[in-house]
Amino acid sequence: MATAKKVTRESAAPKPKEATSLLRADHKLVNDLFAEYEKSRSNVRKKQIVSMICKELTIHAQIEEEIFYPAVKAALKDKELIPEATVEHATLKDLIAQVKDVDPDGEIFDAKIKVLSEYVKHHVKEEQNEIFPKAKESSLDLLEIGAQLTERKAELSEKYK
């Protein structure tokens, strides 16, 4: 009797992800990291979590700004949603700069992480409720954009190790 060969994650070709699915997965990951931060009482662990949050948000914002936003802006002939999202990214980057590579030192640091978390949640809600549905309704090839996002994300993950 032959045994079926177990297919591992490494041996299976990755299934292409639609752009909005990939971005939603990023949103969930960062949300989970913020939740973990809130539960943590260890400053060492908090610093590790903040480092992961900063890396994930930096990469996510960059792939959106380089690939997803320009495609959506062009397809929708948008003059409002994408510019607003881009401005929100700039504010997020300012908040990231205030906490990246900084030792958690009490309530002001925790407050900055809380504000960052709330700002990210607001941004994610707008993307998922306004931009993503319009992108799905457009003529964009979201699988192709997803492939581009995946490739660029891998490149940036190596850069930000």
C-alpha positions as CSV (number, residue, x, y, z in Angstrom):
1,M,0.0,0.0,0.0
2,A,1.5,3.3,-1.1
3,T,1.6,6.2,1.4
4,A,0.6,9.6,0.3
5,K,3.4,12.0,0.2
6,K,2.8,14.8,2.7
7,V,2.8,18.2,1.0
8,T,4.6,20.7,3.1
9,R,4.2,24.4,2.9
10,E,7.7,24.7,1.3
11,S,7.0,22.1,-1.4
12,A,3.6,23.4,-2.4
13,A,3.4,26.3,-4.8
14,P,2.0,29.3,-2.9
15,K,-1.5,30.0,-4.0
16,P,-1.7,33.6,-5.4
17,K,-3.5,35.9,-3.0
18,E,-5.8,38.7,-4.1
19,A,-4.3,42.1,-3.1
20,T,-7.1,42.9,-0.7
21,S,-6.8,39.5,1.0
22,L,-3.1,40.0,1.4
23,L,-3.6,43.5,2.9
24,R,-6.4,42.3,5.2
25,A,-4.0,39.6,6.5
26,D,-1.4,42.3,7.3
27,H,-4.1,44.3,9.1
28,K,-5.0,41.3,11.2
29,L,-1.4,40.5,12.1
30,V,-0.8,44.1,13.3
31,N,-4.0,44.1,15.2
32,D,-3.0,40.9,16.9
33,L,0.4,42.4,17.8
34,F,-1.3,45.5,19.4
35,A,-3.5,43.1,21.4
36,E,-0.4,41.2,22.6
37,Y,1.3,44.5,23.5
38,E,-1.7,45.5,25.7
39,K,-1.5,42.2,27.6
40,S,2.3,42.3,28.1
41,R,3.8,43.5,31.4
42,S,7.4,42.9,30.4
43,N,9.3,45.9,28.9
44,V,11.6,43.5,27.1
45,R,8.6,41.8,25.4
46,K,6.9,45.2,24.8
47,K,10.0,46.4,22.9
48,Q,10.1,43.2,20.8
49,I,6.4,43.6,20.0
50,V,6.8,47.3,19.1
51,S,9.7,46.3,16.8
52,M,7.5,43.8,15.0
53,I,4.7,46.4,14.7
54,C,7.0,49.0,13.3
55,K,8.5,46.6,10.8
56,E,5.1,45.3,9.7
57,L,3.5,48.8,9.4
58,T,6.5,50.1,7.5
59,I,6.5,47.3,5.0
60,H,2.7,47.4,4.6
61,A,2.6,51.2,4.0
62,Q,5.4,51.0,1.5
63,I,3.8,48.2,-0.6
64,E,0.5,50.1,-0.5
65,E,2.1,53.4,-1.6
66,E,4.3,51.8,-4.3
67,I,1.8,49.4,-5.8
68,F,-1.7,49.2,-4.5
69,Y,-2.6,52.9,-4.1
70,P,-1.3,54.0,-7.5
71,A,-3.3,51.2,-9.2
72,V,-6.5,52.0,-7.3
73,K,-6.1,55.7,-7.8
74,A,-5.8,55.3,-11.5
75,A,-8.5,52.7,-11.9
76,L,-11.0,54.7,-9.9
77,K,-9.8,58.1,-11.0
78,D,-9.8,58.8,-7.3
79,K,-9.0,62.2,-5.9
80,E,-10.1,61.7,-2.3
81,L,-9.7,58.2,-0.8
82,I,-6.1,57.5,-1.8
83,P,-4.8,61.0,-1.0
84,E,-6.4,60.8,2.4
85,A,-5.0,57.3,3.0
86,T,-1.5,58.6,1.9
87,V,-1.8,61.5,4.4
88,E,-2.8,59.0,7.1
89,H,0.3,56.9,6.3
90,A,2.5,60.0,6.8
91,T,1.0,60.4,10.3
92,L,1.5,56.7,11.0
93,K,5.2,57.1,10.0
94,D,5.6,60.0,12.4
95,L,4.2,57.9,15.2
96,I,6.4,54.9,14.3
97,A,9.5,57.2,14.4
98,Q,8.6,58.2,17.9
99,V,8.5,54.6,19.2
100,K,10.8,52.6,16.9
101,D,14.0,51.5,18.7
102,V,12.9,53.3,21.9
103,D,12.8,51.5,25.3
104,P,9.3,51.3,26.8
105,D,9.6,53.7,29.7
106,G,6.1,54.0,31.2
107,E,2.8,55.6,30.5
108,I,3.9,58.1,27.8
109,F,5.3,55.3,25.7
110,D,2.2,53.1,26.3
111,A,0.1,56.1,25.4
112,K,2.0,56.5,22.1
113,I,1.4,52.8,21.3
114,K,-2.3,53.2,22.2
115,V,-2.7,56.2,19.9
116,L,-0.8,54.3,17.1
117,S,-3.1,51.4,17.6
118,E,-6.3,53.5,17.4
119,Y,-5.0,55.4,14.4
120,V,-4.2,52.1,12.6
121,K,-7.7,50.8,13.4
122,H,-9.2,53.9,12.0
123,H,-7.1,53.7,8.8
124,V,-7.8,49.9,8.4
125,K,-11.6,50.5,8.8
126,E,-11.5,53.1,6.0
127,E,-9.4,50.9,3.7
128,Q,-11.5,47.8,4.3
129,N,-14.9,49.5,4.1
130,E,-14.3,52.1,1.4
131,I,-11.2,51.4,-0.7
132,F,-11.2,47.6,-0.9
133,P,-14.9,47.3,-2.0
134,K,-14.3,49.9,-4.8
135,A,-11.1,48.1,-5.8
136,K,-13.0,44.8,-6.1
137,E,-15.7,46.4,-8.2
138,S,-13.1,48.0,-10.6
139,S,-11.4,46.4,-13.5
140,L,-8.2,45.9,-11.6
141,D,-6.5,42.4,-11.7
142,L,-6.3,42.0,-7.9
143,L,-4.5,38.6,-8.2
144,E,-1.8,40.3,-10.3
145,I,-1.5,43.2,-7.9
146,G,-1.4,40.6,-5.0
147,A,1.5,38.9,-6.7
148,Q,3.3,42.2,-7.0
149,L,2.6,43.0,-3.4
150,T,3.8,39.6,-2.3
151,E,7.1,39.9,-4.2
152,R,7.8,43.5,-3.0
153,K,6.9,42.5,0.6
154,A,9.5,39.7,0.4
155,E,12.1,42.1,-0.8
156,L,11.4,44.6,1.9
157,S,11.2,41.9,4.6
158,E,14.8,41.0,3.7
159,K,15.8,44.7,3.9
160,Y,14.2,45.3,7.3
161,K,15.4,42.1,9.0
